[in-house]
Amino acid sequence: MPLGIRTVTLIIFISTVISSCSEQQISTPAPIGEISVLEKLAESFRNTSELLSSAPRKLPPQERRKFVEVVFREAGYNYSATLISLGQAELDPFNEHQRDLMKLLFLPLEQLPRESYADIYTDTEISAINTIQKTFR
């Protein structure tokens, strides 16, 4: 399957972001439940999505993970640190801001069988995912 120009652009963009962040790794989790953080992430999501030739949900799971990592990085946060932080937080299943953050964090999980989680997540991240899923059933 040939890659579209936007897909190649995204791959170059992701590589550039990863390279530029290798010296200055962002390890800050996104604050949980803050509307301004969600707005910042939404803007980053829109901007990054524009580089794709198809919707982010149509990407394979590993590519969705990379996409979401770029979204968080461009907003000034770390995807993994945010996932783990949310898994350790006191969560309210009725809090829409927490639920919205969870939906973005779980984008790579869409249509991914549970037995394949280890292909793209660490054990610590999987533990956080399990805890979050229990709260937001």
Order of alpha helices (4+ residues) and beta strands (2+ residues): alpha-alpha-alpha-alpha-alpha-alpha
